Amino acid sequence: MMDEPGPLASFPRGGVAVVFGAGGGIGSALVSALETTGSFRQVVGYGRASSPPVDLLDEASIEHAACAAATLGELRCIIDATGFLHDDRQAPEKSLSQIDPQAMARAFAINATGPALLMKHMLGRLPRTGKCVFASLSARVGSIGDNRLGGWYAYRASKAALNQIIRTSAIELARRAPQAICVAVHPGTVDTALSAPFAAAGLNKHAPPQAAAHILRLLDRLTAADTGGFFDWRGQAVPW
Ligand SMILES: NC(=O)c1ccc[n+]([C@@H]2O[C@H](COP(=O)([O-])OP(=O)(O)OC[C@H]3O[C@@H](n4cnc5c(N)ncnc54)[C@H](OP(=O)(O)O)[C@@H]3O)[C@@H](O)[C@H]2O)c1
């Protein structure tokens, strides 16, 4: 598939697109791809280094950015590209014996509670009519039905929690904005800092611009009937 997403014809013209996690591998590619489409009057990227900064562990920073974004125009496309798998303090568990309560709480704070706070402050600001999307980057390994390999307890469980929060928020959102769409998206395996230590050689890894184009093409195809769903980058439903 091509790297250029093309115009997102299904979105009403003149809206605003917002990316959270804009400093990340996929998030920064999404900002560039959204700008390339020319489908939005403004594309805003928020992250811990943006102005204003957004830290998922600081609700006030989320509320502040949500207010700032809403002043720019109609929020038509919001993508949460934040997420956490490993850093120099913690790595995914290979077995139960490696479970650490603090590490687990941290994964949940960033992968589940953080996006829940984004939804808390952003979904009520979506327009009541016309297509608008809130998409959160989840991961296929968060699928309970698709779990064949085990391991990665904190990441898997926090992404499963994220999926439930997406589904629950979609139900609430539909009552106020019936054409709005709230989904979880598996971006595929993408060549970023998050996947670098783990993606097996030979695995079909996408470059971030390719992944961004896939995600935007998916969002363009989604309709209100898809809200509350969990989709991979090809548009196929992922089992919960
Ligand atoms: N790469 C893959 O193969 C793959 C596969 C499946 C799912 N995903 C999902 O795709 C999403 C993006 O991943 P990526 O590969 O682009 O990883 P990445 O390059 O490591 O980016 C992660 C992003 O999360 C942000 N983040 C982490 N902790 C945060 C916090 N406390 N507050 C605010 N932002 C925070 C980072 O912000 P800073 O820039 O401020 O550090 C960064 O923008 C994640 O949800 C990941 O689980 C990725």
The ligand as an ORCA input file, in Angstrom:
! r2SCAN-3c Opt
* xyz 0 1
  N       5.079      0.116     17.274
  C       4.344     -0.976     17.216
  O       4.757     -1.997     16.623
  C       2.990     -1.016     17.869
  C       2.250     -2.202     17.776
  C       0.992     -2.259     18.379
  C       0.493     -1.157     19.042
  N       1.239     -0.013     19.126
  C       0.675      1.127     19.867
  O       0.788      2.316     19.113
  C       0.923      3.434     20.001
  C       2.112      4.310     19.571
  O       3.274      3.538     19.703
  P       4.672      3.921     19.007
  O       5.154      2.672     18.387
  O       4.545      5.157     18.200
  O       5.558      4.171     20.314
  P       6.518      5.376     20.732
  O       7.300      5.864     19.578
  O       7.233      4.862     21.939
  O       5.480      6.513     21.149
  C       4.759      6.425     22.355
  C       4.088      7.746     22.615
  O       3.428      7.665     23.889
  C       3.690      8.845     24.575
  N       3.638      8.708     26.017
  C       4.201      7.763     26.794
  N       3.976      8.038     28.089
  C       3.269      9.202     28.117
  C       2.751     10.016     29.134
  N       2.905      9.737     30.421
  N       2.080     11.140     28.793
  C       1.925     11.478     27.500
  N       2.398     10.749     26.477
  C       3.061      9.629     26.795
  C       5.101      9.247     24.164
  O       5.246     10.614     24.430
  P       6.633     11.368     24.442
  O       6.904     11.688     23.002
  O       6.372     12.560     25.278
  O       7.637     10.392     25.021
  C       5.071      8.925     22.686
  O       4.527     10.012     21.974
  C       1.043      2.855     21.415
  O      -0.221      2.865     22.039
  C       1.442      1.403     21.154
  O       1.019      0.545     22.210
  C       2.474      0.089     18.550
*
